[in-house]
Amino acid sequence: MQRLFIKTYGCQMNVYDSERMADILTPMGYTLTETPEDADLAILNTCHIREKAEQKMYSDLGRLRDRRDERRQDNNDMIIAVGGCVAQAEGGEIMRNAPYVDIVFGPQAYHRLPEMVARAKRSKDMKEGKTGKGVGVIDTDFPAESKFDTLPNTEVSRAASFLTIQEGCDKFCTYCVVPYTRGAEFSRPAKEVIEEARHLAKMGTKEITLLGQNVNAYHGIPPLGDKDWNLARLIREVADIDGIERIRYLTSHPSDMDQELIDAHRDVPQLMPYLHLPVQAGSNRVLEAMNRKHTRESYLEILERLRVARPDIALSSDFIVGFPGESDKDFEQTLDLVRQVRYAQAYSFMYSIRPGTPAGLMELQIPEEVKSERLQQLQAVLNEHQFDFNKACVGQTMRMLIERKGRHDGQLSGRSPYMQSVTLEGNERLIGQVVDVVIESGHANGIRARILTDEQVLV
């Protein structure tokens, strides 16, 4: 057996991609390791959305190079690969800056990893692996064939699983690189998605999260050739699969939040009462500059319809502060929207330039100190609302999916229907089960619960 180390940056879709990379490489004799020191193949699966993505990647690459140099003293070697969105955007520039990298591949090419690894090994054998230089295997094409057609079924049992149903984006927000690194919108056929969901259920999955860069733009070809299926129809079909008790989806765009999908939140009990719906800003002027294709008013109207359909729904969002030209008034409008909605969770970032995006060329770039101050103000309000939401859950009974052991002996952890991190005491044989719990305390970043019956504790 050879050892495989994968470090995953960024979004849940990258998590899914990393899991599939491991599935693809298993027939080649690779087994996962949690540390890079003993890896025969190390992959950095990168994300271009987060700030300073390239710097973090090169820093990690330098550490991998040092470990490989140490191993060479014992006549051992390591193949170093960079995948994901930074690899797609930078391509051969990575090898020019880090010539010890062996493989660079984009997110649409990882199904060809076995071939790339074999080529890298052959090249290393020819060079006897002593040069310290990469062998130059690069694959950043957008292939005509779908990578999903060649991916094997996962054989790993997980209580909660990701399932990619859609990739790419056609929205072209002015700050975003996704259309350039992931390509145009592509939806997997509904039959293919349902088959994978059934397989995950057979492997023990209780909760499926349907993934896409713009997941509610899904329009998959159906099994019987009638009109395209939308996300709402797909959710209803997945809900009928034996063993699937919980369904989530992300990330959504407000422009594609139609009434049929809102109705699914009312009608499908397996669909969790939680929605991540990024707004990015509360100012219409900033939203227009971002090319978000929705307004403050249309966004709030969607939330109103969602709350009518599912009164207990909890909301999450993304925010960018300091977008070029954002005034104090624009920022105050974002704070006002946050106070009006009161999100259960949210992610907030300072705007940073992504090369090749229109926003990077805009005038009136905001000084770093102003962006930092605004971010602190926004996060203070968001954190207060999250803490309030967690405390408001105390005393409620919830169905919790136990996913893993906690940090301490006898402790278990998982997620509530509202995506809160939950910890409790219980037997680890409960991992993978959905149990009734009572919320005992709410904290800044999660909640603590008690299993409802002693019988469940001792199962």
One Martini backbone bead per residue (centre of mass of N, CA, C, O) as a GRO file, in nm:
protein
  459
    1MET     BB    1   0.097   0.036   0.020
    2GLN     BB    2   0.011   0.368  -0.039
    3ARG     BB    3   0.038   0.709   0.051
    4LEU     BB    4  -0.225   0.961   0.106
    5PHE     BB    5  -0.226   1.321   0.080
    6ILE     BB    6  -0.492   1.563   0.159
    7LYS     BB    7  -0.542   1.909   0.106
    8THR     BB    8  -0.822   2.117   0.191
    9TYR     BB    9  -0.966   2.395   0.042
   10GLY     BB   10  -1.254   2.551   0.129
   11CYS     BB   11  -1.509   2.418  -0.010
   12GLN     BB   12  -1.732   2.153  -0.032
   13MET     BB   13  -1.651   2.075  -0.320
   14ASN     BB   14  -1.359   2.008  -0.243
   15VAL     BB   15  -1.428   1.781  -0.057
   16TYR     BB   16  -1.556   1.603  -0.267
   17ASP     BB   17  -1.310   1.591  -0.458
   18SER     BB   18  -1.118   1.457  -0.254
   19GLU     BB   19  -1.280   1.200  -0.213
   20ARG     BB   20  -1.265   1.116  -0.519
   21MET     BB   21  -0.962   1.093  -0.537
   22ALA     BB   22  -0.939   0.860  -0.338
   23ASP     BB   23  -1.114   0.664  -0.501
   24ILE     BB   24  -0.936   0.660  -0.762
   25LEU     BB   25  -0.657   0.569  -0.602
   26THR     BB   26  -0.716   0.294  -0.466
   27PRO     BB   27  -0.649   0.090  -0.709
   28MET     BB   28  -0.330   0.188  -0.681
   29GLY     BB   29  -0.277   0.160  -0.347
   30TYR     BB   30  -0.413   0.394  -0.192
   31THR     BB   31  -0.390   0.542   0.137
   32LEU     BB   32  -0.486   0.733   0.384
   33THR     BB   33  -0.330   1.022   0.534
   34GLU     BB   34  -0.293   1.284   0.786
   35THR     BB   35   0.014   1.295   0.704
   36PRO     BB   36   0.294   1.403   0.504
   37GLU     BB   37   0.554   1.252   0.596
   38ASP     BB   38   0.446   0.947   0.469
   39ALA     BB   39   0.398   1.032   0.180
   40ASP     BB   40   0.378   0.946  -0.170
   41LEU     BB   41   0.119   1.140  -0.203
   42ALA     BB   42   0.066   1.496  -0.251
   43ILE     BB   43  -0.234   1.701  -0.217
   44LEU     BB   44  -0.343   2.025  -0.327
   45ASN     BB   45  -0.672   2.150  -0.280
   46THR     BB   46  -0.766   2.438  -0.416
   47CYS     BB   47  -0.865   2.790  -0.350
   48HIS     BB   48  -0.967   3.116  -0.497
   49ILE     BB   49  -1.151   3.273  -0.290
   50ARG     BB   50  -0.961   3.307  -0.084
   51GLU     BB   51  -0.743   3.475   0.084
   52LYS     BB   52  -0.428   3.415  -0.007
   53ALA     BB   53  -0.410   3.144  -0.169
   54GLU     BB   54  -0.124   3.137  -0.295
   55GLN     BB   55   0.046   3.175  -0.038
   56LYS     BB   56  -0.054   2.919   0.107
   57MET     BB   57   0.037   2.720  -0.104
   58TYR     BB   58   0.346   2.787  -0.107
   59SER     BB   59   0.390   2.726   0.188
   60ASP     BB   60   0.306   2.424   0.172
   61LEU     BB   61   0.506   2.345  -0.049
   62GLY     BB   62   0.764   2.400   0.113
   63ARG     BB   63   0.709   2.179   0.327
   64LEU     BB   64   0.700   1.941   0.131
   65ARG     BB   65   0.985   1.971   0.021
   66ASP     BB   66   1.131   1.926   0.291
   67ARG     BB   67   1.020   1.640   0.337
   68ARG     BB   68   1.131   1.518   0.078
   69ASP     BB   69   1.430   1.572   0.134
   70GLU     BB   70   1.441   1.397   0.390
   71ARG     BB   71   1.354   1.127   0.249
   72ARG     BB   72   1.591   1.100   0.044
   73GLN     BB   73   1.796   0.998   0.258
   74ASP     BB   74   1.605   0.714   0.249
   75ASN     BB   75   1.511   0.660  -0.053
   76ASN     BB   76   1.266   0.848  -0.061
   77ASP     BB   77   0.953   0.961  -0.206
   78MET     BB   78   0.752   1.239  -0.352
   79ILE     BB   79   0.452   1.333  -0.481
   80ILE     BB   80   0.361   1.657  -0.609
   81ALA     BB   81   0.034   1.815  -0.597
   82VAL     BB   82  -0.187   2.047  -0.781
   83GLY     BB   83  -0.517   2.149  -0.727
   84GLY     BB   84  -0.778   2.320  -0.851
   85CYS     BB   85  -0.831   2.661  -0.891
   86VAL     BB   86  -0.538   2.759  -0.883
   87ALA     BB   87  -0.437   2.563  -1.097
   88GLN     BB   88  -0.622   2.665  -1.322
   89ALA     BB   89  -0.518   2.968  -1.316
   90GLU     BB   90  -0.190   2.913  -1.318
   91GLY     BB   91  -0.055   2.652  -1.389
   92GLY     BB   92   0.269   2.676  -1.499
   93GLU     BB   93   0.345   2.888  -1.279
   94ILE     BB   94   0.389   2.690  -1.049
   95MET     BB   95   0.643   2.548  -1.174
   96ARG     BB   96   0.813   2.805  -1.193
   97ASN     BB   97   0.798   2.866  -0.876
   98ALA     BB   98   0.778   2.526  -0.828
   99PRO     BB   99   0.985   2.285  -0.962
  100TYR     BB  100   0.898   2.037  -0.755
  101VAL     BB  101   0.646   2.003  -0.901
  102ASP     BB  102   0.469   1.738  -1.072
  103ILE     BB  103   0.152   1.831  -1.048
  104VAL     BB  104  -0.110   1.991  -1.251
  105PHE     BB  105  -0.469   2.039  -1.175
  106GLY     BB  106  -0.792   2.065  -1.242
  107PRO     BB  107  -1.132   2.022  -1.150
  108GLN     BB  108  -1.186   1.869  -1.449
  109ALA     BB  109  -0.921   1.640  -1.418
  110TYR     BB  110  -0.914   1.423  -1.173
  111HIS     BB  111  -1.000   1.157  -1.332
  112ARG     BB  112  -0.677   1.155  -1.445
  113LEU     BB  113  -0.478   1.080  -1.212
  114PRO     BB  114  -0.360   0.801  -1.274
  115GLU     BB  115  -0.211   0.898  -1.528
  116MET     BB  116  -0.043   1.125  -1.396
  117VAL     BB  117   0.104   0.948  -1.188
  118ALA     BB  118   0.235   0.756  -1.389
  119ARG     BB  119   0.397   0.973  -1.539
  120ALA     BB  120   0.556   1.074  -1.295
  121LYS     BB  121   0.694   0.806  -1.228
  122ARG     BB  122   0.840   0.764  -1.493
  123SER     BB  123   1.005   1.026  -1.485
  124LYS     BB  124   1.148   0.965  -1.219
  125ASP     BB  125   1.289   0.707  -1.306
  126MET     BB  126   1.456   0.842  -1.533
  127LYS     BB  127   1.580   1.053  -1.302
  128GLU     BB  128   1.593   0.900  -1.014
  129GLY     BB  129   1.476   1.127  -0.818
  130LYS     BB  130   1.736   1.365  -0.786
  131THR     BB  131   1.669   1.670  -0.886
  132GLY     BB  132   1.404   1.828  -0.756
  133LYS     BB  133   1.220   1.826  -1.008
  134GLY     BB  134   0.974   1.859  -1.196
  135VAL     BB  135   0.786   1.675  -1.462
  136GLY     BB  136   0.537   1.829  -1.605
  137VAL     BB  137   0.230   1.767  -1.517
  138ILE     BB  138  -0.042   1.904  -1.713
  139ASP     BB  139  -0.411   1.964  -1.631
  140THR     BB  140  -0.640   2.238  -1.758
  141ASP     BB  141  -0.872   2.123  -1.896
  142PHE     BB  142  -1.193   2.118  -2.068
  143PRO     BB  143  -1.355   1.854  -2.110
  144ALA     BB  144  -1.595   1.696  -2.296
  145GLU     BB  145  -1.609   1.506  -2.079
  146SER     BB  146  -1.737   1.380  -1.799
  147LYS     BB  147  -1.603   1.304  -1.498
  148PHE     BB  148  -1.852   1.139  -1.380
  149ASP     BB  149  -1.835   0.891  -1.582
  150THR     BB  150  -1.546   0.778  -1.422
  151LEU     BB  151  -1.644   0.757  -1.140
  152PRO     BB  152  -1.641   0.589  -0.865
  153ASN     BB  153  -1.768   0.440  -0.613
  154THR     BB  154  -1.793   0.474  -0.298
  155GLU     BB  155  -1.647   0.282   0.002
  156VAL     BB  156  -1.731   0.496   0.215
  157SER     BB  157  -1.851   0.548   0.533
  158ARG     BB  158  -2.110   0.800   0.588
  159ALA     BB  159  -2.334   0.994   0.751
  160ALA     BB  160  -2.224   1.241   0.578
  161SER     BB  161  -2.279   1.364   0.239
  162PHE     BB  162  -2.155   1.462  -0.060
  163LEU     BB  163  -2.325   1.592  -0.376
  164THR     BB  164  -2.259   1.657  -0.692
  165ILE     BB  165  -2.481   1.836  -0.943
  166GLN     BB  166  -2.312   2.111  -0.989
  167GLU     BB  167  -2.127   2.329  -1.213
  168GLY     BB  168  -2.050   2.631  -1.225
  169CYS     BB  169  -2.094   2.970  -1.383
  170ASP     BB  170  -2.313   3.249  -1.531
  171LYS     BB  171  -2.300   3.530  -1.360
  172PHE     BB  172  -2.046   3.713  -1.324
  173CYS     BB  173  -1.917   3.822  -1.087
  174THR     BB  174  -1.677   4.074  -1.047
  175TYR     BB  175  -1.509   3.903  -0.801
  176CYS     BB  176  -1.515   3.623  -0.960
  177VAL     BB  177  -1.352   3.299  -1.069
  178VAL     BB  178  -1.538   3.054  -1.132
  179PRO     BB  179  -1.595   3.078  -1.447
  180TYR     BB  180  -1.272   3.028  -1.500
  181THR     BB  181  -1.225   2.750  -1.320
  182ARG     BB  182  -1.520   2.583  -1.369
  183GLY     BB  183  -1.705   2.719  -1.564
  184ALA     BB  184  -1.981   2.642  -1.692
  185GLU     BB  185  -2.281   2.537  -1.653
  186PHE     BB  186  -2.339   2.206  -1.498
  187SER     BB  187  -2.560   1.926  -1.516
  188ARG     BB  188  -2.646   1.643  -1.388
  189PRO     BB  189  -2.802   1.375  -1.429
  190ALA     BB  190  -3.058   1.255  -1.245
  191LYS     BB  191  -2.996   0.952  -1.253
  192GLU     BB  192  -2.703   0.976  -1.148
  193VAL     BB  193  -2.767   1.108  -0.877
  194ILE     BB  194  -2.960   0.892  -0.765
  195GLU     BB  195  -2.759   0.658  -0.772
  196GLU     BB  196  -2.558   0.785  -0.575
  197ALA     BB  197  -2.756   0.819  -0.340
  198ARG     BB  198  -2.818   0.518  -0.308
  199HIS     BB  199  -2.532   0.431  -0.245
  200LEU     BB  200  -2.493   0.603   0.007
  201ALA     BB  201  -2.720   0.470   0.166
  202LYS     BB  202  -2.592   0.181   0.163
  203MET     BB  203  -2.328   0.307   0.321
  204GLY     BB  204  -2.493   0.498   0.561
  205THR     BB  205  -2.629   0.746   0.470
  206LYS     BB  206  -2.838   1.016   0.612
  207GLU     BB  207  -2.687   1.271   0.481
  208ILE     BB  208  -2.745   1.507   0.210
  209THR     BB  209  -2.542   1.729   0.011
  210LEU     BB  210  -2.618   1.942  -0.237
  211LEU     BB  211  -2.396   2.049  -0.496
  212GLY     BB  212  -2.303   2.394  -0.600
  213GLN     BB  213  -2.221   2.694  -0.720
  214ASN     BB  214  -2.540   2.689  -0.849
  215VAL     BB  215  -2.766   2.480  -0.741
  216ASN     BB  216  -3.053   2.629  -0.823
  217ALA     BB  217  -2.970   2.582  -1.147
  218TYR     BB  218  -3.069   2.313  -1.178
  219HIS     BB  219  -3.097   2.096  -1.503
  220GLY     BB  220  -3.162   1.788  -1.531
  221ILE     BB  221  -3.173   1.505  -1.690
  222PRO     BB  222  -3.408   1.279  -1.708
  223PRO     BB  223  -3.491   0.944  -1.724
  224LEU     BB  224  -3.756   0.991  -1.946
  225GLY     BB  225  -3.721   1.270  -2.126
  226ASP     BB  226  -3.836   1.499  -2.009
  227LYS     BB  227  -3.827   1.761  -1.863
  228ASP     BB  228  -3.637   1.929  -1.684
  229TRP     BB  229  -3.488   1.920  -1.380
  230ASN     BB  230  -3.507   2.053  -1.080
  231LEU     BB  231  -3.429   2.084  -0.756
  232ALA     BB  232  -3.702   2.015  -0.634
  233ARG     BB  233  -3.738   1.742  -0.778
  234LEU     BB  234  -3.480   1.611  -0.671
  235ILE     BB  235  -3.544   1.626  -0.371
  236ARG     BB  236  -3.797   1.444  -0.382
  237GLU     BB  237  -3.644   1.191  -0.483
  238VAL     BB  238  -3.433   1.164  -0.255
  239ALA     BB  239  -3.650   1.141  -0.023
  240ASP     BB  240  -3.738   0.837  -0.132
  241ILE     BB  241  -3.488   0.721  -0.012
  242ASP     BB  242  -3.376   0.479   0.163
  243GLY     BB  243  -3.216   0.632   0.458
  244ILE     BB  244  -3.293   0.926   0.396
  245GLU     BB  245  -3.328   1.194   0.645
  246ARG     BB  246  -3.135   1.423   0.511
  247ILE     BB  247  -3.143   1.754   0.348
  248ARG     BB  248  -2.920   1.953   0.151
  249TYR     BB  249  -2.812   2.282   0.010
  250LEU     BB  250  -2.528   2.408  -0.193
  251THR     BB  251  -2.507   2.708  -0.346
  252SER     BB  252  -2.712   2.989  -0.363
  253HIS     BB  253  -2.914   3.196  -0.575
  254PRO     BB  254  -3.152   3.433  -0.570
  255SER     BB  255  -3.238   3.419  -0.883
  256ASP     BB  256  -3.306   3.080  -0.832
  257MET     BB  257  -3.547   3.128  -0.618
  258ASP     BB  258  -3.813   2.950  -0.644
  259GLN     BB  259  -4.127   2.841  -0.556
  260GLU     BB  260  -4.075   2.536  -0.577
  261LEU     BB  261  -3.844   2.538  -0.369
  262ILE     BB  262  -3.996   2.665  -0.136
  263ASP     BB  263  -4.212   2.437  -0.121
  264ALA     BB  264  -4.014   2.212  -0.035
  265HIS     BB  265  -3.981   2.326   0.256
  266ARG     BB  266  -4.282   2.250   0.324
  267ASP     BB  267  -4.307   1.930   0.209
  268VAL     BB  268  -4.007   1.825   0.298
  269PRO     BB  269  -3.893   1.677   0.583
  270GLN     BB  270  -3.584   1.621   0.498
  271LEU     BB  271  -3.564   1.921   0.468
  272MET     BB  272  -3.387   2.142   0.611
  273PRO     BB  273  -3.419   2.439   0.829
  274TYR     BB  274  -3.186   2.546   0.610
  275LEU     BB  275  -3.026   2.846   0.454
  276HIS     BB  276  -2.788   2.931   0.207
  277LEU     BB  277  -2.805   3.294   0.112
  278PRO     BB  278  -2.635   3.498  -0.064
  279VAL     BB  279  -2.588   3.867  -0.070
  280GLN     BB  280  -2.303   4.047   0.019
  281ALA     BB  281  -2.513   4.303   0.026
  282GLY     BB  282  -2.729   4.601   0.118
  283SER     BB  283  -2.656   4.752  -0.152
  284ASN     BB  284  -2.760   4.831  -0.465
  285ARG     BB  285  -2.505   4.962  -0.573
  286VAL     BB  286  -2.316   4.723  -0.506
  287LEU     BB  287  -2.473   4.495  -0.644
  288GLU     BB  288  -2.438   4.614  -0.928
  289ALA     BB  289  -2.125   4.611  -0.927
  290MET     BB  290  -2.129   4.289  -0.879
  291ASN     BB  291  -2.350   4.144  -1.052
  292ARG     BB  292  -2.597   3.992  -0.885
  293LYS     BB  293  -2.913   4.013  -0.992
  294HIS     BB  294  -3.004   4.161  -0.724
  295THR     BB  295  -3.185   4.291  -0.458
  296ARG     BB  296  -3.272   4.379  -0.156
  297GLU     BB  297  -3.579   4.342  -0.199
  298SER     BB  298  -3.578   4.061  -0.336
  299TYR     BB  299  -3.441   3.914  -0.105
  300LEU     BB  300  -3.651   3.975   0.122
  301GLU     BB  301  -3.889   3.843  -0.031
  302ILE     BB  302  -3.779   3.556  -0.022
  303LEU     BB  303  -3.765   3.531   0.289
  304GLU     BB  304  -4.067   3.566   0.334
  305ARG     BB  305  -4.157   3.310   0.174
  306LEU     BB  306  -3.994   3.109   0.342
  307ARG     BB  307  -4.137   3.173   0.620
  308VAL     BB  308  -4.412   3.081   0.528
  309ALA     BB  309  -4.331   2.787   0.451
  310ARG     BB  310  -4.091   2.801   0.700
  311PRO     BB  311  -4.091   2.932   1.007
  312ASP     BB  312  -3.813   2.767   1.121
  313ILE     BB  313  -3.610   2.896   0.951
  314ALA     BB  314  -3.265   2.917   0.886
  315LEU     BB  315  -3.007   3.163   0.822
  316SER     BB  316  -2.756   3.221   0.570
  317SER     BB  317  -2.442   3.400   0.472
  318ASP     BB  318  -2.271   3.633   0.259
  319PHE     BB  319  -1.989   3.874   0.292
  320ILE     BB  320  -1.870   4.185   0.147
  321VAL     BB  321  -1.620   4.410   0.231
  322GLY     BB  322  -1.485   4.673   0.051
  323PHE     BB  323  -1.589   4.735  -0.207
  324PRO     BB  324  -1.558   4.910  -0.468
  325GLY     BB  325  -1.705   5.217  -0.359
  326GLU     BB  326  -1.774   5.177  -0.070
  327SER     BB  327  -1.963   5.334   0.148
  328ASP     BB  328  -2.085   5.416   0.448
  329LYS     BB  329  -2.380   5.384   0.355
  330ASP     BB  330  -2.355   5.105   0.234
  331PHE     BB  331  -2.265   4.965   0.496
  332GLU     BB  332  -2.517   5.039   0.664
  333GLN     BB  333  -2.708   4.870   0.485
  334THR     BB  334  -2.587   4.601   0.568
  335LEU     BB  335  -2.641   4.622   0.871
  336ASP     BB  336  -2.948   4.654   0.841
  337LEU     BB  337  -3.003   4.379   0.712
  338VAL     BB  338  -2.889   4.206   0.940
  339ARG     BB  339  -3.088   4.311   1.160
  340GLN     BB  340  -3.344   4.216   1.006
  341VAL     BB  341  -3.276   3.902   0.972
  342ARG     BB  342  -3.100   3.732   1.160
  343TYR     BB  343  -2.859   3.529   1.154
  344ALA     BB  344  -2.740   3.214   1.246
  345GLN     BB  345  -2.531   3.246   1.008
  346ALA     BB  346  -2.197   3.361   0.882
  347TYR     BB  347  -1.993   3.499   0.612
  348SER     BB  348  -1.696   3.711   0.623
  349PHE     BB  349  -1.525   3.954   0.403
  350MET     BB  350  -1.269   4.095   0.254
  351TYR     BB  351  -1.188   4.251  -0.009
  352SER     BB  352  -1.013   4.092  -0.286
  353ILE     BB  353  -0.813   4.061  -0.543
  354ARG     BB  354  -0.881   3.901  -0.857
  355PRO     BB  355  -0.729   3.802  -1.111
  356GLY     BB  356  -0.932   3.886  -1.400
  357THR     BB  357  -1.131   4.070  -1.264
  358PRO     BB  358  -1.323   4.351  -1.284
  359ALA     BB  359  -1.283   4.460  -0.987
  360GLY     BB  360  -0.965   4.491  -1.008
  361LEU     BB  361  -1.015   4.759  -1.214
  362MET     BB  362  -1.138   4.935  -1.021
  363GLU     BB  363  -1.211   5.205  -0.872
  364LEU     BB  364  -1.204   5.278  -0.545
  365GLN     BB  365  -1.024   5.142  -0.355
  366ILE     BB  366  -1.013   5.015  -0.040
  367PRO     BB  367  -0.871   5.049   0.240
  368GLU     BB  368  -0.761   4.823   0.464
  369GLU     BB  369  -0.848   4.967   0.730
  370VAL     BB  370  -1.145   4.998   0.648
  371LYS     BB  371  -1.212   4.702   0.599
  372SER     BB  372  -1.139   4.602   0.882
  373GLU     BB  373  -1.342   4.773   1.041
  374ARG     BB  374  -1.599   4.670   0.901
  375LEU     BB  375  -1.565   4.372   0.967
  376GLN     BB  376  -1.579   4.399   1.273
  377GLN     BB  377  -1.862   4.516   1.284
  378LEU     BB  378  -2.010   4.288   1.140
  379GLN     BB  379  -1.915   4.046   1.321
  380ALA     BB  380  -2.040   4.145   1.582
  381VAL     BB  381  -2.333   4.112   1.487
  382LEU     BB  382  -2.328   3.819   1.386
  383ASN     BB  383  -2.233   3.690   1.655
  384GLU     BB  384  -2.471   3.782   1.824
  385HIS     BB  385  -2.691   3.631   1.661
  386GLN     BB  386  -2.577   3.347   1.692
  387PHE     BB  387  -2.587   3.337   1.998
  388ASP     BB  388  -2.892   3.387   2.023
  389PHE     BB  389  -2.982   3.139   1.866
  390ASN     BB  390  -2.850   2.925   2.049
  391LYS     BB  391  -2.998   3.010   2.312
  392ALA     BB  392  -3.296   2.970   2.194
  393CYS     BB  393  -3.262   2.640   2.195
  394VAL     BB  394  -3.308   2.603   2.476
  395GLY     BB  395  -3.516   2.312   2.548
  396GLN     BB  396  -3.509   2.177   2.289
  397THR     BB  397  -3.612   1.933   2.059
  398MET     BB  398  -3.394   1.723   1.859
  399ARG     BB  399  -3.256   1.606   1.560
  400MET     BB  400  -2.949   1.420   1.558
  401LEU     BB  401  -2.645   1.384   1.389
  402ILE     BB  402  -2.402   1.149   1.441
  403GLU     BB  403  -2.055   1.169   1.317
  404ARG     BB  404  -1.852   1.179   1.577
  405LYS     BB  405  -1.603   1.214   1.769
  406GLY     BB  406  -1.481   1.393   2.007
  407ARG     BB  407  -1.229   1.539   2.195
  408HIS     BB  408  -1.343   1.358   2.419
  409ASP     BB  409  -1.415   1.124   2.621
  410GLY     BB  410  -1.750   1.041   2.544
  411GLN     BB  411  -1.765   1.227   2.299
  412LEU     BB  412  -1.995   1.382   2.073
  413SER     BB  413  -2.065   1.481   1.722
  414GLY     BB  414  -2.259   1.730   1.527
  415ARG     BB  415  -2.577   1.818   1.368
  416SER     BB  416  -2.821   2.017   1.334
  417PRO     BB  417  -3.077   2.126   1.143
  418TYR     BB  418  -2.914   2.428   1.173
  419MET     BB  419  -2.591   2.362   1.161
  420GLN     BB  420  -2.505   2.309   1.433
  421SER     BB  421  -2.278   2.252   1.668
  422VAL     BB  422  -2.273   1.936   1.846
  423THR     BB  423  -2.253   1.828   2.188
  424LEU     BB  424  -2.207   1.503   2.362
  425GLU     BB  425  -2.295   1.226   2.551
  426GLY     BB  426  -2.175   0.893   2.438
  427ASN     BB  427  -2.184   0.626   2.246
  428GLU     BB  428  -2.000   0.545   1.959
  429ARG     BB  429  -2.231   0.358   1.835
  430LEU     BB  430  -2.402   0.625   1.740
  431ILE     BB  431  -2.258   0.659   1.496
  432GLY     BB  432  -2.484   0.744   1.228
  433GLN     BB  433  -2.716   0.852   1.403
  434VAL     BB  434  -3.052   0.947   1.478
  435VAL     BB  435  -3.131   1.159   1.755
  436ASP     BB  436  -3.270   1.256   2.048
  437VAL     BB  437  -3.251   1.592   2.182
  438VAL     BB  438  -3.148   1.820   2.438
  439ILE     BB  439  -3.100   2.150   2.492
  440GLU     BB  440  -2.875   2.300   2.737
  441SER     BB  441  -2.670   2.487   2.558
  442GLY     BB  442  -2.547   2.808   2.444
  443HIS     BB  443  -2.304   2.924   2.209
  444ALA     BB  444  -2.115   3.089   1.990
  445ASN     BB  445  -2.041   2.792   1.812
  446GLY     BB  446  -2.278   2.633   1.972
  447ILE     BB  447  -2.410   2.325   2.119
  448ARG     BB  448  -2.552   2.156   2.400
  449ALA     BB  449  -2.641   1.809   2.470
  450ARG     BB  450  -2.902   1.558   2.540
  451ILE     BB  451  -2.996   1.257   2.549
  452LEU     BB  452  -3.318   1.163   2.604
  453THR     BB  453  -3.228   0.858   2.658
  454ASP     BB  454  -3.067   0.602   2.816
  455GLU     BB  455  -3.081   0.393   2.589
  456GLN     BB  456  -2.917   0.560   2.383
  457VAL     BB  457  -2.655   0.588   2.544
  458LEU     BB  458  -2.631   0.244   2.570
  459VAL     BB  459  -2.629   0.110   2.275
   0.00000   0.00000   0.00000
